Amino acid sequence: MRKSKKDGSGKAHVASTINEPLYVNRPVAVNKQGFLSRFDEIWDARWFTNDGPMVQELEHELAKYLGVGHCVLASNGTAAMGLLIDALGLGGKVVLPAFTFVSTAHLLALRRMEPVFCDIYPDGHDLSVEHCQELLSDETSAVIATHIWGRPAKIESLQALCDEAGIPLIFDAAHAFGTRHGERMIGRFGRAEVFSFHATKLFHTFEGGAVTTECSELAERLRQLRNFGFTEYDQVDCIGTNAKMSEVHAAMGLANLESIESIMMGTRDVYEAYERGLRSIEGLTLARPRSKAETNNYYVPVLVDEAKFGVTRDKLVSVLHSENVLVRRYFYPGSHRLAPYKAIVGDMISLPVTDFVSERIMVLPGGASLTVEDVEAVCSLLERIHLKHADKGDRPPLSDNPGLG
Ligand SMILES: Cc1ncc(COP(=O)(O)O)c(C=O)c1O
């Protein structure tokens, strides 16, 4: 985590220019010693992959942390979701949001299945239960909902819908490590949940992912599939793939898990600083979680209202980039508008909320790699851009930036 910048008096100050790039979800690197000591163990044991002791320990520790029966690690989140789709024998159509990372749609399309894109709610940006219900048919084999921005989807309503339809409910929990829903952690809901432990996630293993589930048979099947279908030496019982996590990746996971409480606290401090800093900036609305207790605070999604703020989302993104604030548009355009899917679904599909949100949302740098002072500098920059463009008279100077013209 970066240290706060303080002046001689010990008081923190807000930088007028941002000298180092601020990234959305810069990888956390906090426990080097914890990683290196495990790396030495791996080196000495010469057990580098194939369900080694670090992978087994991380699976055990994650299952304990998440309060779930089984955690099956994989080489990345996409591979983990692929294993799950195959283990459940899904086919035909699967309902999923268009406002999510495109990896799941790709997995379905690559298996000659049809991704059925569903709209989202304007407040939480998560899968609309009502629209999902409309899209279900006899050919639907599952619903895959995303806990978008690390906040729980409408879990109970979706579960009731899927129970009624007799199909499994899967959650893409790639954003949601460390989030609670009621008394339970995300990871224990639906038939199974899938995490990404990519370097840019709140908890990471450099690259990695996992399926978590309460179902022992499903966990067993996933373990076979991730290792070419082997059940014993020289015995292959099903068609599988290679989706194993290596020992070095698991070692990074164990080191990060040791530090998870301080990572989560640093992340929360950063989010709360944005809550304070963005409050007074007209035209920027922080998309808040439905419940303050049910978020990991990692993502900082902001809706830009061009009429009130003074510039479009896209112009604001380019101005911020030139000022070292590397904000990102998210899930823009929605999956239904990406070339491979546009070719299938055409222009007939109507997902008005997805289109509205993906055209206006901007994600600010968040997470424990930032300091509260970084956030104050970003908010102060946003304020100055707004004042300049909303023509309010008070115009503090910005750095020499042609994008602001
Ligand atoms: C919502 C969502 N789903 C799935 C994935 C895919 O995970 P991975 O990059 O680990 O394959 C990501 C990651 O970037 C994601 O953000």
The ligand as a Gaussian input file, in Angstrom:
#p B3LYP/6-31G(d) Opt

LIG

0 1
 C      -16.841000      -9.924000     -14.069000
 C      -15.696000     -10.766000     -14.564000
 N      -15.934000     -12.019000     -14.948000
 C      -14.940000     -12.822000     -15.379000
 C      -13.632000     -12.388000     -15.453000
 C      -12.571000     -13.298000     -15.994000
 O      -11.587000     -13.615000     -15.067000
 P      -10.089000     -13.985000     -15.498000
 O       -9.466000     -12.746000     -16.050000
 O       -9.441000     -14.439000     -14.250000
 O      -10.168000     -15.064000     -16.516000
 C      -13.344000     -11.084000     -15.047000
 C      -11.940000     -10.610000     -15.074000
 O      -11.324000      -9.896000     -15.489000
 C      -14.396000     -10.241000     -14.602000
 O      -14.162000      -8.979000     -14.213000

